Amino acid sequence: MDGLILSFIEIIGDYGAKIHSIPLTFIGYNMLAYKLFNIFENPEKSLSLVNSQWDGISNVLTMCLGYAMGERFSEKQTVGLAMISIGLFLI
């Protein structure tokens, strides 16, 4: 669940960066830092597992955002991105 929350917050900063909006970028990434700080107040949270979940979900969301904004990947790049995402979800 932490990875999903972090990914949705991160997409705000990513979108702000893509459209060159400094305020939106700062808001998104500062919210992300705040949420990370809150997550790791719990000593039972594993940095590696939270980060792996976040990376996997973020990969998929960022690919979708990029596609919606006109970015396209070659077949080889798409396979590579899918393999990375699948590997992160397996962790």
Protein Blocks (a to p, Z undefined) as FASTA:
>chain_A
ZZmmmmmmmmmmmmmmmnopaklmmmmmmmmmmmmmmmmmpmkbcfklmmmmmmmmmmmm
mmmmmmmnopacdfklmmmmmmmmmmmmmZZ
